[in-house]
Amino acid sequence: MDDFIAARSQMALSLGFHIIFSCIGMVMPFFMAIAHFYWLKTKDPVYKNITKAWSKGVAIFFATGAVSGTVLSFELGLLWPTFMKHAGPIFGMPFSLEGTAFFIEAIALGFFLYGWERFNPWFHWITGVVVGISGIVSGILVVAANSWMNSPAGFDFVNGQYLNIDPMKAMFNAAWFEQALHMSIAAFAATGFAVAGVHAIMIIRKRNVKFHYMAFRIAIVFGAVAAILQPFSGDLSAKDVAKRQPAKLAAMEAHFKTEKFSPLIIGGIPDTLAKQVNYAIKIPGLLSFMTYEDFNAEVKGLDQIPKKNQPPVAITHYAFQVMVGFGVLMMGIAVLYFIALIKMKKWFGKVWFLKLFAWATPIGFIAVEAGWTVTEVGRQPWIIQGVMRTVDAVTPMPGIHYSFYLFTAVYLSLSVMVVFMLYRQIKMVPKLYEGS
């Protein structure tokens, strides 16, 4: 394997692994805090049991996320030293602040896990809330750093030199809000559907039905609301991409030809040699309207972008279609949930209705992975949009493919361990919370 491809593959593997734990770490503490709040208000022991069960899951994911996040930090310097040499002083602030948020999260989680019967009940609850807030802040700060790579700001690039550095402008760059909003909502949608799906499976199997039904209700409310809001944040992100990264938008839509009244392409197989999309559904004018709110607006295609500056079209397009497709599916299931909640409560007792959520367990995280593929692959060949090429940032050290193989084995091992520990935790629920 070529060292450049190996370095990119290792980074992709690390990000793809870590993003799952980041999303869960951002969201699960809020689920935990809601269940804990209900326990404090109602004294219903089921809510206390849910809180304790979820807190163990949070601890597992936090530990794994801390390991994978630390590895990512080292990889930035080891695999991309030229990038870090120039970019570090510019966008180092969000990473430093993220480290602070991480330490606060770790301390608060320790207080929460070991604070039962030791702290004032409401202070104990507040420590759980702090875990969630710190996780959200941590995620937003990391996304701020990534958004800087898509929309570099806070410096002047003159004759290959990075001058007049302003870390605040770099952190609050033009793309950070849209990306942070989209990622935060995606984390709630993906985690909400995943947690609700697991509890739906246990309800179908008639295991501790009251326990799992009450847990299901907390998780799915977050997930359903987020799934309905997600298309709106996605629209904001797409409009920002059209303005700042037209090559990425063209690859996302497999939009080869610059034209007015541009069609929205759904599905299809891009043919980069013939510069066309086969077997696609095309809705005339809709891409122009969605991008610029004008059916006759001209949308820049790949024909106006030099070949050397074009991202991989097929990967970006397929990932975008997967993200949007699963996002729409989640939104549809979310709408059904609220219909059931308001008018069709009998659906909650139907196996077919619960199976919808059981089958939907992984789709949120598949959409998240696809979205990050769009973000990162769609920016290529740039590691800093329009400033530094990825190939110029990679380490000159040989043998990176061996590192890729090693880290692949490590991440596979961690995945197996996490699945085993979560499976054991779920299996232990009837023994720990008998009668819930």
Secondary structure, DSSP 4 states (H G I P E B T S, - for coil): --HHHHHHHHHHHHHHHHHHHHHHHHHHHHHHHHHHHHHHHH--HHHHHHHHHHHHHHHHHHHHHHHHHHHHHHHHHHH-HHHHHHHHHHHHHHHHHHHHHHHHHHHHHHHHHH-TTTS-HHHHHHHHHHHHHHHHHHHHHHHHHHHHHHS--SSEEETTEEES--HHHHHT-TTHHHHHHHHHHHHHHHHHHHHHHHHHHHHHTTSSHHHHHHHHHHHHHHHHHHHHHHHHHHHHHHHHHHHH-HHHHHHHTT--S-EESPPEEEEEEEETTTTEEEEEEEETTHHHHHHHS-TT-EE--GGGS-GGGPPPHHHHHHHHHHHHHHHHHHHHHHHHHHHHHHT-GGGGG-HHHHHHHHHTTTHHHHHHHHHHHHHHHTTTTEEETTTEEHHHHS---S-HHHHHHHHHHHHHHHHHHHHHHHHHHHHHHHHHTTT-
